[in-house]
Amino acid sequence: MSYFLGSRLKSNVMAGVPTRTLREGDYEGSPIPPCGDFASPSSSSIGTSPWLPQSTKGMSSPNSLHEEIVLFMKYMQPTPQEIDRRKDLVKRFTALIESFGLGATVQPVGSYVTGLYTPTSDIDMVLVSQSKTRRSSFFHSSNLLSLDLYTILRKLRDSGFSSNIDNVLNASIPLIRITDKITGIEIDLTASDVHAVNATDAVQKWMETDTKLIKMLVIVVKTFLSIRRLGKTYTGGVNSYLLVWMVVSWVKQEWPKNKVAAKARSNDEIDINSLTSGLVALSMSSTAILPHASAANEPPYPLVETLDYGTALIAFFKFYGLEFDYYQTAIKIHPSPRYQNKIYPYSRYPITQRYLLSIFDPADDSIDMGSKAYAIKHVKASFKEAYETLKGRALRGGLSDSLGTALGGDFGNFERKRKKVAGN
């Protein structure tokens, strides 16, 4: 039964549809391959990753994984033209909503504000009072909100603004998904939501430290999940907001352990180098002496604490793919990241879904963000597969495009969408 449930969920995730009834039981998780926009028509159609310079393609001595990730981050960085087009979209959509004469405007939240978006990412926007945009001015009547969204939906359909509109007003968080006709970028419009603003503020606060590492992990893993249609809670996956806190927790609690281990390995190498040098000196002169204890603290090469993206990414995939105990451990972010034992009486599905990731929202500590990510076992299995791929290629050495192999997928559709965003 668990295998059947897992197979059904996997098929639904790859088709981009939710599996509502799966919440009744446990299931068997398995890695999900690239699908949707990133599905490859055939294995032979997959080319070298577009972020690799032409000069490195097909070479037997590629860049390190760290350098590949640096190239990937540069590739995923929106260009000034893409940024301007995105700003123009926000401006056009804001003007359109205000033109409806409902006494409302819209305000961007989420990755558009925090900067944790990719060139084709959607834009999250919330409906707010037109007179003011401060938190205290948000609408508070749920009936009014529902009426506003239905009215806006009707007016949007008549406006000709979008190439496609999805009505998701029956979801737990009602929203309208609008695809801009000009850029192809999607806008997720929700009713006025104080939590969305608080959540955006919380992300910006935690981005003040370890910024480069957090941003790298969010962008790379966000892309990894999107390639497998595992990046939305609509299908049971890990959305961008949940991913941010998985990354923050790991960076604050696990990454320091990796740095300590790396330092210990470096010290071991220093001791071995010092001893070897001393033995060589003894063999050359009977009056030579072994290095003094203080000399052992002077390495033959400078020790510079650098941020290695490759090491961090592999360790992140390993932790959430193999090491983290989803059944017994919960994650708290506020006031500082920490682990605690899961308290099942407070879980939404205490008996059948003990496997769910439990991580509490720093913007509202009563919300367990992992409760909707019911495909987490497939996420975990996919992380494990990525870890084993990267580890295996690192051990073999001399293999090009390790990051592209771990991410998988055909970036052809992504490239075409990106060109439309940029107006090319």
LOZAKE-424280 format. One record per residue (C-alpha): residue number from 1; residue in three letters; z, y, x. Coordinates in pm, 1 decimal. Last residue first. Layout:
<rs>
num residu zz yy xx
NUM ALA Z Y X
...
</rs>
This chain:
<rs>
num residu zz yy xx
424 ASN -2673.8 3937.1 1423.6
423 GLY -2433.3 4112.2 1187.8
422 ALA -2122.9 4022.3 1388.6
421 VAL -1982.5 3813.0 1104.5
420 LYS -2325.6 3655.7 1058.8
419 LYS -2339.0 3562.7 1426.9
418 ARG -1993.5 3407.7 1398.9
417 LYS -2103.4 3195.2 1107.4
416 ARG -2397.1 3062.9 1310.4
415 GLU -2174.7 2989.5 1610.2
414 PHE -1919.7 2808.9 1393.0
413 ASN -2200.0 2607.8 1235.8
412 GLY -2319.1 2494.0 1580.1
411 PHE -1969.9 2425.3 1716.0
410 ASP -2009.6 2046.1 1688.1
409 GLY -1684.2 1856.9 1697.9
408 GLY -1426.2 1744.4 1948.6
407 LEU -1112.7 1935.9 2044.1
406 ALA -1014.9 1678.1 2305.7
405 THR -1368.4 1648.3 2444.7
404 GLY -1411.9 2025.7 2449.7
403 LEU -1085.9 2064.2 2639.6
402 SER -1188.6 1804.6 2897.4
401 ASP -1527.8 1968.6 2953.8
400 SER -1595.8 1814.9 3295.5
399 LEU -1439.6 1502.7 3440.7
398 GLY -1354.6 1501.2 3812.0
397 GLY -1010.1 1352.0 3755.1
396 ARG -923.3 1007.6 3621.1
395 LEU -559.2 1097.0 3558.6
394 ALA -648.7 1431.7 3398.4
393 ARG -906.7 1262.6 3175.5
392 GLY -648.4 1012.6 3052.9
391 LYS -386.4 1281.4 2990.5
390 LEU -630.5 1495.0 2794.5
389 THR -746.0 1206.3 2576.2
388 GLU -395.2 1065.3 2530.6
387 TYR -264.4 1405.7 2422.6
386 ALA -554.9 1458.7 2181.5
385 GLU -495.6 1114.6 2025.9
384 LYS -126.1 1190.7 1981.7
383 PHE -205.8 1523.0 1819.3
382 SER -441.6 1344.7 1576.6
381 ALA -171.3 1089.5 1492.5
380 LYS 78.6 1370.8 1425.7
379 VAL -168.2 1559.0 1205.9
378 HIS -243.3 1236.4 1016.7
377 LYS 129.7 1187.0 966.5
376 ILE 159.0 1551.8 861.3
375 ALA -75.8 1502.3 564.9
374 TYR 206.9 1605.6 328.5
373 ALA 221.8 1956.6 475.5
372 LYS 372.8 2105.2 159.2
371 SER 736.8 2037.9 250.4
370 GLY 689.2 2163.4 607.2
369 MET 772.9 2524.6 525.5
368 ASP 1128.9 2446.3 415.8
367 ILE 1213.8 2770.1 235.7
366 SER 1579.9 2874.7 201.0
365 ASP 1570.6 3053.3 537.0
364 ASP 1332.6 3316.2 403.6
363 ALA 1143.3 3514.4 669.8
362 PRO 1265.5 3269.1 934.8
361 ASP 1101.9 2986.1 735.7
360 PHE 1270.1 2651.9 787.9
359 ILE 1103.0 2356.3 957.4
358 SER 1115.6 2002.9 820.5
357 LEU 807.4 1794.8 903.5
356 LEU 769.4 1529.0 638.1
355 TYR 845.4 1163.3 718.0
354 ARG 1132.0 1146.3 466.2
353 GLN 871.1 1169.1 194.4
352 THR 958.3 893.8 -51.9
351 ILE 1335.1 929.1 -69.1
350 PRO 1436.7 1292.5 -26.6
349 TYR 1125.5 1459.4 -176.4
348 ARG 1217.8 1828.1 -196.1
347 SER 1476.0 1787.9 76.5
346 TYR 1821.1 1933.2 12.1
345 PRO 1986.2 1594.8 -43.1
344 TYR 1807.5 1481.2 274.6
343 ILE 1994.3 1693.0 525.6
342 LYS 1785.1 1662.1 841.0
341 ASN 1991.7 1687.9 1155.8
340 GLN 1959.9 2012.5 1346.4
339 TYR 1728.7 2156.4 1609.4
338 ARG 1729.6 2513.5 1738.0
337 PRO 1518.1 2828.5 1748.7
336 SER 1721.6 3151.5 1736.9
335 PRO 1844.8 3361.0 1442.4
334 HIS 1648.9 3218.4 1267.7
333 ILE 1405.6 2944.6 1373.9
332 LYS 1561.3 2625.1 1237.2
331 ILE 1391.3 2291.5 1297.5
330 ALA 1483.3 1965.9 1123.2
329 THR 1531.0 1625.7 1285.1
328 GLN 1582.9 1277.7 1141.1
327 TYR 1251.2 1156.7 1000.3
326 TYR 1017.0 1384.1 1197.7
325 ASP 1163.1 1276.1 1530.9
324 PHE 958.6 1472.1 1786.1
323 GLU 837.6 1267.9 2084.1
322 LEU 493.4 1124.6 2017.7
321 GLY 239.4 1361.1 1861.5
320 TYR 456.5 1670.1 1823.6
319 PHE 585.3 1648.0 2181.7
318 LYS 274.3 1499.5 2340.8
317 PHE 42.6 1761.9 2190.7
316 PHE 271.5 2039.0 2318.6
315 ALA 303.3 1879.4 2664.3
314 ILE -76.0 1855.6 2700.4
313 LEU -115.9 2217.2 2591.4
312 ALA 154.5 2343.9 2829.0
311 THR 22.5 2159.0 3133.8
310 GLY -328.1 2287.2 3067.7
309 TYR -214.8 2644.8 3008.3
308 ASP -44.8 2666.1 3346.3
307 LEU 172.7 2976.7 3356.1
306 THR 259.0 3051.2 3714.9
305 GLU 588.5 3041.8 3899.2
304 VAL 478.8 3112.1 4257.0
303 LEU 615.1 2887.7 4529.0
302 PRO 451.8 2997.7 4854.2
301 TYR 330.5 2723.3 5087.2
300 PRO 507.1 2553.9 5382.3
299 PRO 826.0 2585.6 5180.1
298 GLU 1129.8 2765.0 5323.1
297 ASN 1427.0 2592.6 5163.7
296 ALA 1392.9 2299.6 5400.7
295 ALA 1448.5 2548.9 5681.5
294 SER 1804.1 2598.2 5560.9
293 ALA 1882.3 2230.3 5613.8
292 HIS 1749.4 2246.6 5967.6
291 PRO 1417.8 2077.2 6034.0
290 LEU 1449.8 1765.2 6245.4
289 ILE 1486.0 1821.7 6618.0
288 ALA 1238.8 1823.8 6904.9
287 THR 1365.8 1737.3 7252.1
286 SER 1176.2 1408.3 7269.4
285 SER 856.5 1593.3 7185.4
284 MET 540.4 1499.1 7000.4
283 SER 678.2 1212.1 6791.7
282 LEU 977.6 1421.4 6700.0
281 ALA 753.0 1705.2 6576.7
280 VAL 562.1 1467.4 6351.4
279 LEU 889.6 1339.2 6210.4
278 GLY 1003.7 1695.3 6140.0
277 SER 680.2 1786.7 5964.5
276 THR 708.4 1476.6 5746.5
275 LEU 1066.4 1564.3 5652.9
274 SER 967.2 1918.6 5556.7
273 ASN 669.9 1799.4 5351.7
272 ILE 885.6 1542.3 5170.1
271 ASP 1153.3 1800.5 5092.9
270 ILE 893.2 2049.1 4967.8
269 GLU 731.4 1786.8 4743.9
268 ASP 1070.0 1703.2 4592.8
267 ASN 1132.0 2074.2 4534.7
266 SER 797.9 2102.7 4354.6
265 ARG 883.8 1806.0 4134.5
264 ALA 1217.6 1968.7 4045.7
263 LYS 1037.2 2294.0 3963.5
262 ALA 799.6 2108.5 3732.5
261 ALA 1092.1 1942.0 3555.0
260 VAL 1264.6 2278.8 3506.7
259 LYS 939.3 2429.9 3376.1
258 ASN 893.2 2142.1 3132.5
257 LYS 1248.7 2186.8 3004.2
256 PRO 1181.7 2561.1 2954.5
255 TRP 874.7 2463.4 2745.7
254 GLU 1079.7 2254.6 2504.3
253 GLN 1315.2 2495.5 2325.7
252 LYS 1157.5 2843.2 2315.8
251 VAL 793.8 2739.2 2351.1
250 TRP 834.8 2442.6 2115.4
249 SER 1008.4 2643.7 1843.5
248 VAL 753.5 2924.8 1872.0
247 VAL 464.4 2677.3 1853.5
246 MET 594.9 2498.6 1543.9
245 TRP 667.8 2844.0 1404.1
244 VAL 309.0 2962.5 1453.2
243 LEU 175.7 2635.6 1311.8
242 LEU 355.4 2693.4 981.5
241 TYR 188.9 3032.9 949.1
240 SER -154.7 2902.7 1046.9
239 ASN -157.0 2619.4 794.0
238 VAL -59.1 2263.3 877.8
237 GLY -234.8 2011.9 652.4
236 GLY -169.1 1873.0 306.1
235 THR -512.2 1953.3 162.0
234 TYR -407.2 2290.6 21.0
233 THR -162.7 2313.0 313.3
232 LYS -460.1 2425.7 522.9
231 GLY -547.7 2361.5 888.5
230 LEU -608.2 1986.9 876.7
229 ARG -980.3 2013.1 808.0
228 ARG -1037.8 1822.1 1133.9
227 ILE -1213.1 2106.1 1321.5
226 SER -962.4 2342.9 1162.6
225 LEU -674.2 2149.9 1321.4
224 PHE -815.3 2176.5 1675.1
223 THR -902.8 2543.3 1618.5
222 LYS -544.3 2618.3 1513.1
221 VAL -427.2 2415.4 1814.2
220 VAL -627.2 2633.0 2054.7
219 ILE -547.1 2966.2 1885.8
218 VAL -175.4 2895.8 1831.1
217 LEU -124.0 2746.6 2177.5
216 MET -294.9 3036.9 2352.3
215 LYS -113.0 3299.4 2143.9
214 ILE 227.6 3145.5 2213.9
213 LEU 158.1 3116.9 2587.4
212 LYS 25.9 3472.1 2622.5
211 THR 303.3 3631.1 2416.1
210 ASP 599.9 3458.2 2577.4
209 THR 802.2 3749.9 2437.5
208 GLU 710.8 4013.6 2177.0
207 MET 532.1 3753.9 1966.0
206 TRP 862.2 3657.5 1804.2
205 LYS 891.7 4000.4 1642.2
204 GLN 526.1 4004.3 1533.2
203 VAL 574.4 3669.6 1361.2
202 ALA 881.4 3796.4 1174.5
201 ASP 700.5 4111.9 1059.1
200 THR 416.2 3900.9 918.4
199 ALA 667.9 3681.6 736.2
198 ASN 842.4 3985.2 588.8
197 VAL 507.3 4114.2 461.6
196 ALA 414.6 3778.0 311.8
195 HIS 764.4 3740.6 163.3
194 VAL 736.6 4069.9 -23.4
193 ASP 435.2 3930.6 -207.9
192 SER 223.8 4138.9 -438.3
191 ALA -17.9 3890.8 -594.7
190 THR -249.1 3699.3 -365.8
189 LEU -594.8 3768.1 -225.2
188 ASP -738.3 3525.3 28.7
187 ILE -1042.0 3697.1 182.2
186 GLU -1319.5 3485.5 329.9
185 ILE -1557.5 3616.2 596.8
184 GLY -1928.1 3563.7 527.5
183 THR -2002.5 3902.7 680.1
182 ILE -2215.5 4072.5 413.4
181 LYS -2150.9 3867.7 98.2
180 ASP -1776.5 3858.3 154.9
179 THR -1630.7 3527.5 39.5
178 ILE -1343.2 3580.9 -204.0
177 ARG -1053.7 3340.6 -251.5
176 ILE -830.9 3440.7 -541.8
175 LEU -466.9 3344.1 -524.2
174 PRO -176.9 3204.6 -721.5
173 ILE 108.5 3073.0 -503.9
172 SER 208.7 2745.0 -668.8
171 ALA -163.1 2705.0 -748.0
170 ASN -304.7 2775.4 -1095.9
169 LEU -468.7 3099.2 -983.6
168 VAL -694.4 2921.8 -735.5
167 ASN -1019.6 3069.4 -869.1
166 ASP -1277.6 3052.0 -592.3
165 ILE -1530.8 3334.8 -558.3
164 ASN -1862.0 3306.1 -372.3
163 SER -2128.3 3540.9 -236.1
162 SER -1899.5 3837.2 -287.0
161 PHE -1923.2 4205.2 -371.7
160 GLY -2153.1 4166.0 -672.5
159 SER -1905.6 4366.7 -879.2
158 ASP -1906.8 4158.0 -1199.2
157 ARG -1733.2 3859.9 -1041.3
156 LEU -1481.3 4091.7 -878.9
155 LYS -1405.2 4252.2 -1215.3
154 ARG -1323.4 3918.1 -1374.8
153 LEU -1104.2 3809.6 -1084.9
152 ILE -934.4 4149.3 -1080.7
151 THR -839.5 4111.5 -1446.2
150 TYR -707.9 3761.0 -1383.4
149 LEU -513.3 3886.2 -1081.7
148 ASP -370.0 4185.1 -1269.0
147 LEU -264.6 3975.3 -1568.1
146 SER -87.8 3727.8 -1342.9
145 LEU 86.8 4006.4 -1156.0
144 LEU 198.8 4176.0 -1476.9
143 ASN 348.8 3849.9 -1596.9
142 SER 523.4 3798.4 -1262.0
141 SER 680.0 4144.8 -1286.7
140 HIS 795.5 4261.8 -943.1
139 PHE 512.8 4483.8 -823.7
138 PHE 567.5 4593.3 -465.3
137 SER 706.3 4946.0 -419.6
136 SER 1015.5 4849.3 -223.9
135 ARG 799.0 4688.6 44.7
134 ARG 621.2 5015.2 118.9
133 THR 258.4 5050.2 16.6
132 LYS 293.6 5345.5 -217.7
131 SER 101.4 5491.5 -511.7
130 GLN -152.2 5208.9 -524.2
129 SER 115.2 4946.4 -587.7
128 VAL 46.6 4626.7 -398.7
127 LEU -187.3 4327.5 -411.5
126 VAL -170.8 4112.1 -100.5
125 MET -434.8 4035.4 161.4
124 ASP -492.9 3738.6 390.1
123 ILE -814.1 3759.0 594.9
122 ASP -1017.4 3449.2 678.6
121 SER -1085.1 3343.2 1035.8
120 THR -1443.2 3354.0 1167.5
119 PRO -1380.0 3538.7 1496.7
118 THR -1040.4 3370.7 1549.6
117 TYR -710.7 3513.6 1432.1
116 LEU -366.8 3553.5 1586.7
115 GLY -386.8 3934.4 1604.1
114 THR -55.5 3981.0 1419.5
113 VAL -208.5 4204.3 1149.1
112 TYR -522.5 4002.0 1075.8
111 SER -314.3 3687.9 1134.9
110 GLY -88.4 3749.2 835.9
109 VAL -95.0 4056.1 614.3
108 PRO -360.6 4297.0 487.4
107 GLN -264.9 4539.4 208.0
106 VAL -438.0 4580.9 -126.3
105 THR -447.0 4856.5 -388.9
104 ALA -318.0 4883.1 -741.5
103 GLY -309.2 5136.7 -1024.6
102 LEU -552.4 4921.9 -1219.7
101 GLY -846.1 5161.7 -1187.9
100 PHE -1099.1 4902.8 -1066.7
99 SER -1208.1 5147.3 -794.2
98 GLU -885.7 5074.6 -604.2
97 ILE -989.2 4710.4 -566.5
96 LEU -1334.8 4811.9 -436.0
95 ALA -1195.8 5068.3 -189.8
94 THR -962.2 4807.0 -44.1
93 PHE -1249.7 4559.2 -15.7
92 ARG -1467.4 4808.3 170.3
91 LYS -1188.8 4909.1 412.2
90 VAL -1087.4 4550.1 482.3
89 LEU -1453.9 4461.1 540.0
88 ASP -1498.3 4761.0 771.8
87 LYS -1203.4 4645.2 980.2
86 ARG -1362.3 4301.2 1011.1
85 ARG -1695.8 4453.4 1109.4
84 ASP -1521.7 4668.1 1372.0
83 ILE -1341.3 4365.3 1517.4
82 GLU -1666.4 4168.4 1533.2
81 GLN -1838.6 4457.8 1715.2
80 PRO -1549.0 4491.4 1960.0
79 THR -1582.6 4117.3 2031.4
78 PRO -1336.9 3868.7 1887.3
77 GLN -1164.1 3656.7 2153.7
76 MET -1261.1 3294.6 2093.7
75 TYR -1486.6 3278.5 2402.4
74 LYS -1223.6 3446.1 2619.5
73 MET -965.0 3196.7 2495.2
72 PHE -1205.4 2909.3 2570.2
71 LEU -1266.8 3036.2 2923.7
70 VAL -890.4 3051.8 2985.8
69 ILE -861.4 2703.9 2833.1
68 GLU -1121.5 2569.9 3075.0
67 GLU -934.9 2734.6 3362.3
66 HIS -612.2 2557.9 3265.9
65 LEU -798.5 2230.1 3222.7
64 SER -919.1 2265.5 3579.4
63 ASN -1278.3 2373.3 3633.9
62 PRO -1542.1 2108.2 3670.3
61 SER -1637.7 1900.1 3975.7
60 SER -1907.9 1659.3 3855.1
59 MET -2121.2 1943.1 3716.8
58 GLY -2300.6 1888.5 3386.3
57 LYS -2243.0 2242.1 3266.1
56 THR -2063.2 2454.8 3522.6
55 SER -2339.6 2709.6 3588.7
54 GLN -2407.4 2757.5 3218.1
53 PRO -2057.4 2893.0 3169.4
52 LEU -1831.4 2680.6 2948.6
51 TRP -1732.6 2844.8 2619.0
50 PRO -2024.3 2683.8 2434.2
49 SER -1890.3 2329.4 2482.6
48 THR -2152.5 2095.6 2622.0
47 GLY -2379.4 1955.1 2355.6
46 ILE -2309.5 1723.7 2065.8
45 SER -2635.7 1614.4 1903.7
44 SER -2635.8 1273.0 2072.4
43 SER -2329.8 1166.5 1875.2
42 SER -2510.3 1229.1 1549.8
41 PRO -2495.1 1476.9 1263.1
40 SER -2172.3 1612.4 1415.7
39 ALA -1899.0 1727.8 1181.0
38 PHE -1764.4 2071.0 1270.2
37 ASP -1841.5 2245.3 940.7
36 GLY -1671.2 1964.8 750.6
35 CYS -1546.4 1690.9 980.3
34 PRO -1417.0 1628.2 1331.9
33 PRO -1220.1 1302.4 1343.1
32 ILE -882.7 1242.7 1175.3
31 PRO -631.0 1038.5 1371.4
30 SER -427.9 786.5 1168.1
29 GLY -111.8 797.2 957.2
28 GLU 9.6 505.3 744.0
27 TYR 167.0 605.6 415.3
26 ASP 492.2 690.1 237.1
25 GLY 511.1 742.7 -138.1
24 GLU 489.2 949.3 -454.8
23 ARG 362.9 1266.4 -289.2
22 LEU 25.8 1096.7 -257.4
21 THR -45.1 1180.7 -619.6
20 ARG -168.6 1532.8 -541.8
19 THR -424.2 1445.5 -277.8
18 PRO -599.3 1777.0 -211.2
17 VAL -972.5 1820.1 -138.4
16 GLY -1151.6 1917.1 182.8
15 ALA -1367.5 1603.4 204.2
14 MET -1211.1 1510.6 540.4
13 VAL -866.4 1565.6 388.2
12 ASN -959.8 1351.8 88.2
11 SER -1079.3 1063.3 303.7
10 LYS -763.0 1077.9 516.0
9 LEU -544.0 1086.5 206.0
8 ARG -716.1 779.7 65.0
7 SER -687.2 594.6 393.7
6 GLY -316.5 679.1 424.7
5 LEU -245.7 568.1 68.6
4 PHE -430.6 240.0 124.9
3 TYR -241.9 176.9 450.9
2 SER 90.1 243.9 277.0
1 MET 0.0 0.0 0.0
</rs>
